[in-house]
Amino acid sequence: MLINETSWDKKVLGINTFEIIASSEEMLFLSINQIKNDAKKGHYSVKVHPLWNTKILSDYDFYYCDTLIQPYCSPTSFIPHHHTSLRLSQQNSLEELVNICNGAFTHGRFHRDFNIDKQQADLRYNSWLSELFNEKKVWGLMYDQELAGFWCFSCQSILLHALKASYRGKGMAKYFWSIACQEMFQIGHQEIISSISASNIAVLNLYRSLGFKFKNAQDVYHLLIN
């Protein structure tokens, strides 16, 4: 049973924040009871298997926020889409990357949480991007000499990605995603994975068009104790 403090969320939200790690329904039950006995103020999140009995979550005022699924792909399954004007860069400034990030993740579970201010939810992603930038885990997605978006990663995991508003809805994402995925495969990863909201149909279809399959669905619940 694990109830971990999440310092990165606490920094942004300005309250105590916790993540519950439960590997079974029994562990979930024990964790929820511990939270209620401790009654420690703060924001809690937990990810559970969709087929688990979640009555205890409802009984203790947890509320549903999202369903996450994990896209995954190997080099042999990958379907690339080519465009000669695109390239990756690590020469972009943090400021111009954050300008693209701000407001780009409205499908995220913190944006869908009615107890979280939307500006705070934006700030959470901006802060995450800043940390990854400082760790040199961000590629700029370039169209000729113009920054069109960004791609954040760690080892085999695709963590964050977004396009500038002027590039969205024009069928360009599959080309940008292709060069970034191909670069990750060239680094040596035999499988690359991500995590997306099942409600984000556009991104789900984008991953599918590149040969990704999906696994490990998880329902996400939140709780706020004032």
Backbone hydrogen bonds, N-H to C=O, Kabsch-Sander energy under -0.5 kcal/mol:
donor,donor_aa,acceptor,acceptor_aa,energy
2,L,21,I,-1.3
4,N,19,E,-2.7
6,T,17,T,-2.3
7,S,5,E,-0.7
9,D,6,T,-0.6
10,K,6,T,-2.1
11,K,7,S,-2.1
12,V,8,W,-1.0
13,L,9,D,-3.2
14,G,10,K,-2.1
18,F,43,H,-2.7
19,E,4,N,-2.8
20,I,45,S,-3.0
21,I,2,L,-2.6
21,I,19,E,-0.5
22,A,20,I,-0.6
28,L,24,S,-2.1
29,F,25,E,-2.4
30,L,26,E,-2.1
31,S,27,M,-2.4
32,I,28,L,-2.6
33,N,29,F,-2.0
34,Q,30,L,-2.0
35,I,31,S,-2.3
36,K,32,I,-2.3
37,N,33,N,-2.2
38,D,34,Q,-2.6
39,A,35,I,-2.9
42,G,225,I,-2.1
43,H,16,N,-2.8
44,Y,223,L,-3.3
45,S,18,F,-1.4
46,V,221,Y,-2.2
47,K,20,I,-0.7
48,V,219,D,-2.8
52,W,49,H,-1.9
54,T,52,W,-0.7
57,L,54,T,-0.7
58,S,54,T,-1.8
59,D,55,K,-2.9
60,Y,56,I,-1.5
61,D,58,S,-1.6
62,F,57,L,-2.8
63,Y,222,H,-2.7
65,C,220,V,-3.0
66,D,220,V,-1.3
68,L,218,Q,-3.2
69,I,196,I,-2.5
70,Q,215,K,-2.7
72,Y,213,K,-2.3
73,C,192,I,-1.8
77,S,74,S,-0.7
78,F,74,S,-1.3
79,I,210,L,-2.8
86,L,83,H,-1.1
87,R,142,M,-1.7
89,S,140,G,-1.7
97,L,93,S,-1.5
98,V,94,L,-2.8
99,N,95,E,-1.8
100,I,96,E,-0.9
100,I,97,L,-0.5
101,C,97,L,-2.1
102,N,98,V,-2.6
104,A,101,C,-2.5
108,G,105,F,-1.7
112,R,108,G,-1.6
113,D,109,R,-0.5
114,F,112,R,-0.7
116,I,113,D,-1.9
121,A,117,D,-2.1
122,D,118,K,-2.2
123,L,119,Q,-2.3
124,R,120,Q,-1.8
125,Y,121,A,-1.4
126,N,122,D,-2.4
127,S,123,L,-2.7
128,W,124,R,-2.0
129,L,125,Y,-2.7
130,S,126,N,-2.1
131,E,127,S,-2.1
132,L,128,W,-2.3
133,F,129,L,-2.5
134,N,130,S,-2.2
135,E,131,E,-1.2
136,K,133,F,-1.7
137,K,132,L,-2.7
139,W,151,W,-2.8
140,G,89,S,-4.1
141,L,149,G,-2.7
142,M,87,R,-2.9
142,M,140,G,-0.8
143,Y,146,E,-3.0
144,D,85,S,-3.1
144,D,142,M,-0.6
146,E,143,Y,-2.5
148,A,141,L,-3.3
148,A,146,E,-0.6
149,G,141,L,-1.1
150,F,162,A,-2.3
151,W,139,W,-2.1
152,C,160,L,-3.5
153,F,137,K,-2.1
154,S,157,S,-2.2
157,S,154,S,-2.5
158,I,193,I,-3.3
159,L,152,C,-2.3
159,L,157,S,-0.7
160,L,152,C,-1.0
162,A,150,F,-1.7
164,K,148,A,-3.9
167,Y,164,K,-2.3
168,R,164,K,-0.7
168,R,165,A,-1.0
170,K,167,Y,-0.8
172,M,167,Y,-0.5
175,Y,172,M,-1.2
176,F,172,M,-1.7
177,W,173,A,-3.2
178,S,174,K,-1.3
179,I,175,Y,-1.7
180,A,176,F,-1.7
181,C,177,W,-2.8
182,Q,178,S,-2.7
183,E,179,I,-1.7
184,M,180,A,-1.9
185,F,181,C,-2.2
186,Q,182,Q,-2.4
187,I,183,E,-1.7
188,G,184,M,-0.7
188,G,185,F,-0.8
189,H,184,M,-1.5
192,I,73,C,-2.4
193,I,156,Q,-2.0
194,S,71,P,-1.9
196,I,69,I,-2.6
198,A,67,T,-3.2
200,N,197,S,-1.6
201,I,199,S,-1.7
204,L,200,N,-2.3
205,N,201,I,-2.7
206,L,202,A,-1.7
207,Y,203,V,-2.6
208,R,204,L,-2.2
209,S,205,N,-2.1
210,L,206,L,-0.8
210,L,207,Y,-1.0
211,G,208,R,-1.6
212,F,207,Y,-2.1
213,K,72,Y,-2.5
215,K,70,Q,-1.6
218,Q,68,L,-2.6
219,D,48,V,-2.9
220,V,66,D,-3.4
221,Y,46,V,-2.6
222,H,63,Y,-2.7
223,L,44,Y,-2.2
225,I,42,G,-2.9
226,N,224,L,-0.6
